[in-house]
């Protein structure tokens, strides 16, 4: 096998190994400024059944609450990245229903 073929093969292996779980991005956001956290959450919540803007708005509060909330969000994403709303607090579920209904 030539060096070029071997290099391409190694590149393909690296691409395949570098995959994030959505919960990893939420964990990353835990200790970051709101700008970085916002970007990580927007990416991590793609395809989830809760709008990222609702989650980000929730994080504007105090830091102790944020850590607990992000841990709960991480846990929900690890269970099922596409269906997290059932594991969210009631007010988050209510906001999501309002958003879906266009209220």
N, CA and C of each residue as an Amber inpcrd file, in Angstrom:
protein
   309
   0.8480000  -1.1730000   0.0000000   0.0000000   0.0000000   0.0000000
   0.8950000   1.2380000   0.0000000   0.5840000   2.1910000  -0.8430000
   1.3950000   3.3960000  -0.9320000   1.1570000   4.2850000   0.2930000
   2.0630000   5.2480000   0.5030000   1.9310000   6.1760000   1.6300000
   0.6680000   7.0250000   1.4960000   0.3420000   7.3970000   0.2630000
  -0.8500000   8.2170000   0.0320000  -2.1160000   7.4450000   0.4190000
  -2.1930000   6.1860000   0.0090000  -3.3590000   5.3620000   0.3530000
  -3.4610000   5.1690000   1.8630000  -2.3080000   4.9600000   2.4930000
  -2.2930000   4.7700000   3.9390000  -2.7250000   6.0550000   4.6520000
  -2.2940000   7.1980000   4.1510000  -2.6920000   8.4850000   4.7240000
  -4.1840000   8.7180000   4.5960000  -4.7540000   8.3670000   3.4310000
  -6.1980000   8.5170000   3.2360000  -6.9680000   7.5900000   4.1670000
  -6.4600000   6.3860000   4.3410000  -7.1130000   5.4130000   5.2190000
  -7.0990000   5.9120000   6.6660000  -5.9640000   6.4530000   7.1060000
  -5.8680000   7.0020000   8.4600000  -6.8060000   8.1850000   8.6360000
  -6.9260000   9.0240000   7.6220000  -7.8300000  10.1720000   7.6750000
  -9.2740000   9.7450000   7.8130000  -9.6580000   8.6800000   7.0990000
 -11.0300000   8.1730000   7.1970000 -11.2980000   7.5970000   8.5760000
 -10.3070000   6.9020000   9.1510000 -10.4720000   6.3430000  10.4940000
 -10.6600000   7.4560000  11.5100000  -9.9030000   8.5410000  11.3840000
 -10.0230000   9.6540000  12.3190000 -11.3940000  10.2990000  12.2160000
 -11.9090000  10.4610000  11.0130000 -13.2310000  11.0570000  10.8340000
 -14.3020000  10.2030000  11.4980000 -14.1840000   8.9090000  11.3910000
 -15.1760000   8.0030000  11.9550000 -15.1260000   7.9950000  13.4810000
 -13.9730000   8.1930000  14.0860000 -13.8230000   8.1480000  15.5310000
 -14.2970000   9.4310000  16.2020000 -14.3680000  10.5320000  15.5090000
 -14.6260000  11.8410000  16.0940000 -16.1090000  12.1820000  15.9910000
 -16.9280000  11.5600000  16.8470000 -18.3660000  11.7830000  16.8380000
 -18.7930000  12.1570000  18.2470000 -19.5070000  13.2880000  18.3820000
 -19.9940000  13.7320000  19.6800000 -21.4110000  13.2520000  19.9190000
 -21.6770000  12.8740000  21.1300000 -23.0520000  12.6380000  21.5710000
 -23.5910000  14.0180000  21.9640000 -24.8640000  14.3100000  21.7080000
 -25.4060000  15.6220000  22.0910000 -25.1680000  15.9610000  23.5620000
 -25.1860000  14.9740000  24.4260000 -24.9600000  15.2250000  25.8520000
 -23.5440000  15.7300000  26.1170000 -22.5760000  15.3230000  25.2850000
 -21.2080000  15.8130000  25.4380000 -21.1530000  17.3200000  25.2360000
 -21.9220000  17.8130000  24.2900000 -21.9410000  19.2520000  24.0340000
 -22.5870000  20.0070000  25.1890000 -23.5930000  19.4240000  25.8130000
 -24.2210000  20.0670000  26.9720000 -23.2400000  20.0860000  28.1390000
 -22.5150000  18.9920000  28.3470000 -21.5050000  18.9770000  29.4020000
 -20.4340000  20.0270000  29.1310000 -20.0530000  20.1910000  27.8940000
 -19.0800000  21.2120000  27.5160000 -19.5960000  22.5980000  27.8990000
 -20.8870000  22.8230000  27.7160000 -21.4810000  24.1380000  27.9690000
 -21.5400000  24.4890000  29.4470000 -21.4140000  23.5060000  30.3250000
 -21.6210000  23.7370000  31.7550000 -20.7420000  24.8210000  32.3520000
 -19.5010000  24.8960000  31.9600000 -18.6090000  25.8710000  32.5860000
 -18.1150000  26.9330000  31.6010000 -18.8860000  27.1620000  30.5680000
 -18.4990000  28.1300000  29.5410000 -19.3300000  29.4030000  29.6570000
 -18.8090000  30.5150000  29.1410000 -19.6080000  31.7460000  29.0700000
 -20.8470000  31.5110000  28.2060000 -21.8490000  32.3420000  28.3720000
 -23.1380000  32.1120000  27.7180000 -23.0250000  32.0310000  26.1940000
 -22.1040000  32.7660000  25.5780000 -21.9590000  32.7080000  24.1160000
 -21.5450000  31.3270000  23.6390000 -20.5170000  30.7640000  24.2800000
 -20.0630000  29.4170000  23.9180000 -21.1110000  28.3820000  24.3010000
 -21.7380000  28.5800000  25.4460000 -22.7800000  27.6480000  25.8920000
 -23.9530000  27.6640000  24.9240000 -24.3220000  28.8440000  24.4730000
 -25.4430000  28.9770000  23.5320000 -25.1580000  28.1880000  22.2470000
 -23.9500000  28.3310000  21.7170000 -23.5880000  27.6240000  20.4790000
 -23.5790000  26.1100000  20.6970000 -22.9880000  25.6630000  21.8030000
 -22.9320000  24.2260000  22.0810000 -24.3280000  23.6520000  22.2750000
 -25.1850000  24.3850000  22.9760000 -26.5510000  23.9040000  23.2000000
 -27.3520000  23.8780000  21.9060000 -27.1770000  24.8810000  21.0710000
 -27.9040000  24.9130000  19.7960000 -27.5460000  23.6870000  18.9510000
 -26.2770000  23.3260000  18.9400000 -25.8400000  22.1530000  18.1780000
 -26.2800000  20.8680000  18.8740000 -26.1020000  20.8150000  20.1820000
 -26.4400000  19.6080000  20.9290000 -27.9220000  19.2830000  20.9360000
 -28.7580000  20.2990000  20.7720000 -30.2030000  20.0800000  20.8250000
 -30.8480000  19.9870000  19.4490000 -30.0370000  19.9530000  18.3900000
 -30.6100000  19.7450000  17.0550000 -31.3400000  18.4140000  17.0370000
 -32.5490000  18.4180000  16.5770000 -33.3190000  17.1840000  16.4960000
 -34.0320000  16.8090000  17.7810000 -33.7940000  17.5600000  18.8610000
 -34.4880000  17.2770000  20.1220000 -35.8950000  17.8630000  20.0660000
 -36.7360000  17.4050000  20.9680000 -38.1200000  17.8670000  20.9690000
 -38.3430000  19.0920000  21.8550000 -37.2660000  19.7730000  22.2370000
 -37.3480000  21.0330000  22.9760000 -36.5330000  22.0640000  22.2090000
 -37.1110000  23.2280000  21.9920000 -36.4320000  24.2860000  21.2570000
 -35.2150000  24.7760000  22.0520000 -34.0440000  24.8870000  21.4240000
 -32.8490000  25.3560000  22.1280000 -33.0330000  26.7240000  22.7830000
 -33.8250000  27.6080000  22.1900000 -34.0320000  28.9360000  22.7750000
 -34.6930000  28.8570000  24.1450000 -35.5670000  27.8840000  24.3460000
 -36.2130000  27.7160000  25.6500000 -35.1700000  27.3130000  26.6870000
 -34.2960000  26.4000000  26.3210000 -33.2510000  25.9420000  27.2390000
 -32.2890000  27.0820000  27.5480000 -31.8750000  27.8180000  26.5370000
 -30.9270000  28.9180000  26.7260000 -31.5370000  29.9970000  27.6100000
 -32.8070000  30.3190000  27.4060000 -33.4770000  31.3170000  28.2460000
 -33.5020000  30.8670000  29.7030000 -33.6240000  29.5850000  29.9250000
 -33.6530000  29.0370000  31.2850000 -32.3170000  29.2510000  31.9930000
 -31.2400000  29.3040000  31.2360000 -29.8990000  29.3960000  31.8120000
 -29.4900000  30.8040000  32.2170000 -30.3200000  31.7710000  31.9630000
 -29.9800000  33.1480000  32.2890000 -30.0210000  33.3700000  33.8050000
 -30.5960000  32.4380000  34.5620000 -30.7190000  32.5460000  36.0210000
 -29.4040000  32.2990000  36.7380000 -29.5000000  31.8210000  37.9730000
 -28.2920000  31.6500000  38.7940000 -27.5000000  30.4020000  38.4090000
 -26.2180000  30.4130000  38.7470000 -25.3040000  29.3590000  38.3050000
 -25.5630000  28.0190000  38.9910000 -25.9380000  28.0230000  40.2650000
 -26.1910000  26.7600000  40.9560000 -27.3490000  26.0220000  40.2940000
 -28.4080000  26.7590000  39.9930000 -29.5470000  26.1650000  39.3030000
 -29.1160000  25.6670000  37.9280000 -28.3030000  26.4560000  37.2420000
 -27.8580000  26.0840000  35.8990000 -27.1450000  24.7420000  35.8980000
 -26.2810000  24.5150000  36.8710000 -25.5380000  23.2560000  36.9280000
 -26.4900000  22.0710000  37.1020000 -27.4640000  22.2060000  37.9940000
 -28.4390000  21.1210000  38.1930000 -29.2580000  20.9010000  36.9250000
 -29.6790000  21.9970000  36.3150000 -30.4990000  21.9030000  35.1110000
 -29.7200000  21.2520000  33.9690000 -28.4720000  21.6590000  33.7750000
 -27.6600000  21.0890000  32.7020000 -27.3610000  19.6090000  32.9480000
 -27.2060000  19.2150000  34.1960000 -27.0120000  17.7890000  34.4910000
 -28.2690000  17.0050000  34.1300000 -29.4370000  17.5670000  34.4400000
 -30.7010000  16.9090000  34.0910000 -30.8410000  16.8170000  32.5680000
 -30.4800000  17.8920000  31.8700000 -30.5400000  17.9120000  30.4100000
 -29.5780000  16.8830000  29.8130000 -28.3740000  16.8080000  30.3610000
 -27.3900000  15.8310000  29.8960000 -27.9200000  14.4110000  30.0610000
 -28.5020000  14.1410000  31.2070000 -29.0650000  12.8160000  31.4690000
 -30.1750000  12.4810000  30.4730000 -31.0530000  13.4420000  30.2140000
 -32.1500000  13.2220000  29.2590000 -31.6100000  12.9610000  27.8570000
 -30.5850000  13.7040000  27.4600000 -29.9950000  13.5090000  26.1330000
 -29.3260000  12.1420000  26.0140000 -28.7010000  11.6800000  27.0800000
 -28.0550000  10.3660000  27.0390000 -29.0940000   9.2540000  26.8970000
 -30.2730000   9.4330000  27.5130000 -31.3310000   8.4230000  27.3850000
 -31.8630000   8.3670000  25.9660000 -32.2010000   9.5470000  25.4040000
 -32.7670000   9.6070000  24.0520000 -32.6150000  11.0330000  23.5330000
 -31.6310000  11.2950000  22.6600000 -31.3700000  12.6540000  22.1900000
 -32.5400000  13.3190000  21.4750000 -33.4610000  12.5470000  20.9450000
 -34.5850000  13.1320000  20.2150000 -35.8120000  13.3730000  21.0630000
 -35.8490000  12.8390000  22.2650000 -37.0440000  12.9400000  23.1130000
 -36.6200000  13.2830000  24.5340000 -36.4950000  14.5710000  24.8200000
 -36.0340000  14.9950000  26.1380000 -37.0850000  15.7560000  26.9300000
 -38.1470000  16.1830000  26.2790000 -39.1140000  17.0630000  26.9270000
 -39.7360000  16.4220000  28.1680000 -39.9370000  15.1230000  28.1770000
 -40.5570000  14.4580000  29.3270000 -39.6890000  14.5250000  30.5830000
 -38.3860000  14.6900000  30.4110000 -37.4810000  14.7730000  31.5540000
 -37.2130000  16.2070000  32.0020000 -37.8240000  17.1630000  31.3580000
 -37.6280000  18.5650000  31.6940000 -38.6290000  19.0020000  32.7720000
 -38.2940000  20.0860000  33.5000000 -39.2410000  20.6200000  34.4840000
 -40.5490000  21.0360000  33.8070000 -41.6090000  21.1150000  34.5840000
 -42.9380000  21.4190000  34.0380000 -42.9780000  22.7240000  33.2550000
 -42.3210000  23.7520000  33.7730000 -42.3880000  25.0410000  33.0670000
 -41.7000000  24.9750000  31.7040000 -40.6790000  24.1420000  31.5590000
 -40.0350000  23.9510000  30.2500000 -41.0030000  23.2350000  29.3190000
 -41.6700000  22.2160000  29.8270000 -42.6530000  21.4950000  29.0090000
 -43.7620000  22.4350000  28.5590000 -44.2160000  23.3010000  29.4700000
 -45.2800000  24.2510000  29.1240000 -44.8120000  25.2250000  28.0480000
 -43.5890000  25.7330000  28.1830000 -43.0490000  26.6490000  27.1700000
 -42.9340000  25.9680000  25.8120000 -42.5320000  24.7010000  25.8100000
 -42.4030000  23.9800000  24.5470000 -43.7670000  23.7680000  23.9030000
 -44.7760000  23.4370000  24.6950000 -46.1330000  23.2690000  24.1550000
 -46.6130000  24.5820000  23.5520000 -46.3830000  25.6980000  24.2540000
 -46.7650000  27.0110000  23.7180000 -46.0570000  27.2820000  22.3970000
 -44.7770000  26.9510000  22.3290000 -43.9970000  27.1860000  21.1080000
 -44.5530000  26.3470000  19.9630000 -44.8590000  25.0840000  20.2300000
 -45.3900000  24.1850000  19.2000000 -46.7450000  24.6760000  18.7070000
 -47.5640000  25.1570000  19.6330000 -48.9010000  25.6360000  19.2680000
 -48.8860000  27.0480000  18.6810000 -47.7290000  27.7040000  18.7330000
 -47.6140000  29.0510000  18.1740000 -48.2180000  30.1230000  19.0550000
 -48.2630000  29.8870000  20.3460000 -48.8330000  30.8670000  21.2870000
 -47.7970000  31.8610000  21.7550000
